[in-house]
Amino acid sequence: MFVYRVYNLSIASQKELPELIPSNDIEADVTVQFGSAKTLDKPSRLFMKWYLPSGELWCSFAKVAGGYLLKFDKFADFFVTDDGNEIICMTKDGIPPETIQHLLLDQVIPLVINLKGGEALHASSVLAPQGVIAFAGHAGSGKSTLAGSFLLSGYGYVSDDCLTLLENVNELHALPAYPGLRLWDDALTHLFGDNGSHESVAHYTDKRRVELKKRLEAHCTQPQPLRRLYTIVNPSETERESGIKIERLSSRESFMALVESAFRLDITDHKMLARQFHFLERVAAKISVRRLAFPRDFNLLPAVRGAILQDLKDMVD
């Protein structure tokens, strides 16, 4: 077995996961097996579906005996045990390994965090002198691009699209993800140049992965206090606006933004939902949440960074 540590979990995998950094952990929190189709009882309850912006079904969730079935119909099925301790990946014929690894690391395991009692947000994040600042928003809102812009300006990389949180008595800590930033070609070329060395995220998308394992000095490896979250306004809502706008949200608005950004596996599990809502209430009370709107122009990224850094000046270092 190959053993790694990511999202504050020790992952033991039957196959190598090259995106991750090996760990010396002896006991695994989650075991990942790979194989062909597993015989499962007929799903007793289909409780959630995810759709692409085009309206095409992306993933469906079902409750089955002993756990959950996550069906990425064209690519793979993932069976997750009730306790989240085991993941069985059942791949479809002809699907490249990088696609399966992407689905596992960036889609399934963040949901397993929630199943195992942890909390994670759909957010990219970087380390500033004041602490971790995170960027939440819908797909395509610019979370990863903004994080990449900060990274190139010398700020530490913490996470891309999955920010795991750990609550201490007086503050929240952000737990580092694995060193990989996923960008569309245009953002990748603008920020890092296109020298052909960036690997494909998955065969079905033009996104590519910035290889940060070769620049580990840029990757934050220890938990750091979370200081501020910026929820990015969708480009379609700002296309008629000009300028960069940062607005502090009320407590209620902050809570709703956090709820919208949270990973959750079983939306019918009332105990889990209650636990998560209480946690997010405490998050909203401990950090400031801002609404961030800016024109989608790569040349304006330095100005967006500057506005965010100016906004952070009201915090004590």
C-alpha positions in Angstrom: 0.0 0.0 0.0 1.1 3.6 -0.7 0.5 5.9 2.3 -0.1 9.7 2.1 -1.3 12.5 4.3 -3.7 15.1 2.9 -6.7 17.1 4.2 -5.6 16.0 7.8 -6.2 12.4 6.8 -3.8 9.5 6.4 -4.7 7.8 3.1 -3.5 4.2 2.3 -4.0 3.5 -1.4 -3.7 0.3 -3.3 -2.3 2.3 -6.2 0.2 5.1 -6.3 -1.3 8.7 -6.2 1.5 10.7 -7.7 -0.1 14.1 -6.8 0.4 13.4 -3.1 3.4 13.5 -0.9 4.2 10.1 0.8 3.8 9.8 4.5 5.3 7.6 7.2 1.9 7.2 9.0 1.4 3.6 10.3 -2.3 3.7 10.7 -4.6 4.9 7.9 -7.8 6.9 8.4 -9.0 5.9 4.9 -8.1 3.0 2.7 -8.6 3.2 -1.0 -9.0 0.1 -3.2 -9.3 -0.1 -7.0 -11.1 -2.7 -9.1 -13.8 -3.5 -11.6 -17.5 -3.2 -10.9 -18.3 -4.4 -7.3 -21.5 -6.3 -6.7 -23.7 -4.0 -4.6 -27.3 -4.1 -3.5 -29.6 -2.1 -5.5 -29.5 1.5 -4.2 -32.3 2.0 -1.7 -32.4 5.7 -2.0 -31.1 8.2 -4.6 -30.8 11.4 -2.6 -28.8 13.9 -4.6 -27.7 14.7 -8.2 -25.1 17.1 -9.4 -25.4 18.7 -12.9 -22.9 20.5 -15.1 -23.7 24.1 -16.2 -24.8 22.5 -19.6 -27.5 20.6 -17.7 -25.8 17.2 -18.2 -25.8 14.9 -15.2 -22.4 14.8 -13.5 -22.7 12.7 -10.4 -25.5 10.9 -8.6 -25.5 9.8 -4.9 -27.3 6.8 -3.5 -27.6 5.1 -0.2 -26.7 1.4 -0.4 -26.2 -1.3 2.2 -23.1 -0.4 4.3 -22.5 3.0 2.8 -22.9 5.3 -0.2 -22.5 5.0 -3.9 -21.2 8.0 -5.9 -21.8 7.4 -9.6 -19.8 9.5 -12.1 -21.6 7.6 -14.8 -19.2 8.0 -17.7 -16.0 7.5 -15.7 -16.2 5.5 -12.4 -18.3 4.6 -9.4 -17.1 5.0 -5.8 -18.4 3.1 -2.9 -17.8 4.7 0.5 -18.5 2.9 3.7 -20.8 4.4 6.3 -17.9 5.4 8.5 -15.8 6.8 5.6 -12.9 4.4 6.4 -12.9 2.7 3.1 -13.3 3.8 -0.5 -13.6 1.3 -3.4 -13.1 2.8 -6.8 -14.8 0.9 -9.7 -13.4 2.3 -12.9 -15.0 2.1 -16.4 -13.0 0.7 -19.3 -10.7 3.0 -21.0 -10.6 5.8 -18.4 -7.1 7.3 -17.9 -5.5 7.0 -14.5 -5.3 10.8 -14.1 -9.0 11.2 -14.4 -9.7 8.6 -11.7 -7.1 10.2 -9.4 -8.7 13.6 -10.0 -12.2 12.3 -9.1 -10.8 10.6 -6.0 -8.8 13.5 -4.7 -10.9 16.5 -5.7 -14.4 15.1 -5.6 -14.7 12.1 -3.4 -12.2 12.6 -0.5 -13.5 16.1 0.3 -16.9 14.5 0.8 -15.4 11.8 3.0 -13.9 14.5 5.2 -17.5 15.5 6.0 -18.6 12.0 6.5 -15.8 11.4 9.0 -16.9 14.4 11.1 -14.6 17.0 9.6 -15.5 20.2 7.8 -14.3 21.5 4.4 -15.2 24.4 2.1 -15.1 24.7 -1.6 -12.3 27.3 -1.4 -8.8 28.0 -2.6 -6.5 29.6 -0.1 -3.1 31.2 0.4 -1.0 32.2 3.4 -0.6 35.9 4.0 1.4 37.5 6.9 -1.9 37.8 8.8 -2.8 34.2 8.3 -4.8 32.2 5.7 -7.1 34.0 3.3 -9.5 31.9 1.3 -11.5 32.4 -1.9 -14.9 30.7 -2.3 -17.2 30.8 -5.3 -18.9 28.8 -8.0 -17.0 26.9 -10.6 -15.3 29.3 -12.9 -15.5 32.2 -10.5 -11.7 32.6 -10.4 -10.8 31.0 -7.1 -7.7 29.1 -8.4 -6.6 31.9 -10.6 -6.6 34.4 -7.7 -4.7 31.9 -5.5 -2.2 31.4 -8.3 -1.7 35.1 -8.6 -0.9 35.3 -4.9 1.4 32.3 -5.2 3.5 34.0 -7.9 3.8 37.1 -5.7 5.5 35.1 -3.0 2.6 34.0 -0.8 2.3 30.4 0.4 -0.1 28.0 -1.2 -2.5 26.2 1.1 -5.4 24.7 -0.9 -7.1 24.6 -4.3 -10.9 24.1 -4.1 -10.9 22.1 -0.8 -10.1 24.0 2.4 -10.2 21.7 5.4 -10.9 23.4 8.8 -9.9 22.5 12.3 -11.5 24.3 15.2 -9.5 25.2 18.3 -10.8 27.0 21.4 -10.1 30.5 20.2 -9.6 30.3 16.4 -9.9 28.2 13.3 -7.0 26.6 11.5 -6.7 25.8 7.8 -5.1 22.5 7.0 -2.9 22.2 3.9 -4.1 20.3 0.9 -1.7 18.6 -1.5 0.6 20.7 -3.7 -1.4 21.0 -6.9 -3.2 24.0 -8.5 -5.6 23.4 -11.3 -6.0 26.1 -14.0 -7.6 26.6 -17.4 -5.2 27.1 -20.2 -5.6 30.9 -20.5 -5.0 31.5 -16.8 -2.1 29.0 -16.8 -0.4 30.7 -19.7 -0.9 34.2 -18.2 0.4 33.2 -14.8 3.0 30.5 -15.3 3.7 30.5 -19.1 3.0 27.5 -21.3 6.1 25.4 -21.5 4.3 22.2 -22.0 5.3 20.7 -18.6 1.9 21.0 -16.9 0.0 17.8 -16.7 -3.6 17.3 -17.6 -6.1 17.2 -14.7 -8.4 14.7 -16.5 -9.1 13.7 -20.0 -12.5 15.4 -20.1 -11.3 18.9 -19.3 -8.8 21.4 -20.6 -7.7 22.2 -17.1 -4.1 21.4 -16.3 -2.2 21.0 -13.0 0.6 23.3 -11.9 3.3 21.1 -10.5 4.1 22.4 -7.1 5.9 19.4 -5.7 9.0 20.8 -7.4 8.5 24.1 -5.5 7.6 22.8 -2.1 9.0 26.0 -0.5 5.8 27.6 -1.9 3.5 24.9 -0.3 2.3 25.5 3.2 2.7 22.2 5.1 1.5 23.2 8.6 -1.9 24.3 9.9 -2.3 28.0 9.9 -5.0 30.3 11.4 -7.8 31.2 9.0 -8.3 34.9 9.0 -10.7 35.9 6.2 -12.8 34.4 3.5 -13.7 36.2 0.3 -16.7 34.9 -1.6 -16.3 35.8 -5.3 -19.2 37.1 -7.2 -20.0 35.2 -10.4 -18.6 36.9 -13.6 -22.1 37.0 -15.1 -23.2 39.3 -12.2 -20.3 41.7 -12.6 -20.0 41.9 -16.4 -21.7 45.3 -16.5 -19.8 46.6 -13.5 -16.3 48.1 -13.4 -13.8 48.3 -10.7 -12.9 46.1 -7.7 -15.4 46.0 -4.9 -15.0 44.4 -1.4 -18.0 44.4 0.9 -18.2 43.1 4.4 -21.1 40.7 4.9 -23.5 40.6 7.8 -23.4 37.7 10.2 -26.5 36.2 8.5 -25.0 36.7 5.0 -21.7 35.2 6.2 -23.4 32.1 7.5 -25.3 31.6 4.2 -22.1 32.1 2.2 -20.4 29.4 4.3 -23.3 27.0 4.0 -23.3 27.4 0.2 -19.5 26.7 0.1 -19.5 23.6 2.4 -18.9 20.1 1.3 -21.5 17.6 2.5 -22.1 14.0 1.5 -25.5 13.1 2.8 -28.0 16.0 2.7 -30.6 13.7 4.4 -28.5 13.1 7.5 -30.1 15.5 10.0 -27.4 15.0 12.7 -24.7 15.8 10.2 -26.5 18.9 9.0 -27.0 20.1 12.5 -23.4 19.6 13.4 -22.3 21.4 10.2 -24.6 24.3 10.7 -23.5 24.8 14.3 -19.9 24.7 13.1 -20.4 27.2 10.4 -22.2 29.5 12.8 -19.0 29.5 14.9 -16.9 30.1 11.8 -19.0 33.1 10.9 -18.5 34.4 14.4 -14.7 34.0 14.4 -13.8 35.2 10.9 -14.8 38.0 8.7 -16.5 37.1 5.3 -16.3 39.5 2.4 -18.0 39.8 -0.9 -15.5 40.2 -3.7 -16.4 41.5 -7.2 -13.8 42.3 -9.9 -13.7 42.4 -13.7 -12.4 39.2 -15.3 -9.2 40.6 -16.8 -5.9 38.9 -16.1 -4.1 42.2 -16.3 -6.1 43.4 -13.3 -5.0 40.6 -11.0 -2.3 42.8 -9.4 -4.9 45.4 -8.6 -7.2 42.7 -7.1 -4.4 41.4 -5.0 -3.6 45.0 -3.9 -7.3 45.6 -2.9 -7.4 42.4 -0.9 -4.1 43.3 0.9 -5.4 46.7 1.6 -8.6 45.2 3.0 -6.5 43.0 5.3 -4.8 46.0 6.9 -7.6 46.3 9.5 -6.2 43.1 11.1 -3.5 42.9 13.7 -0.6 40.9 12.4 
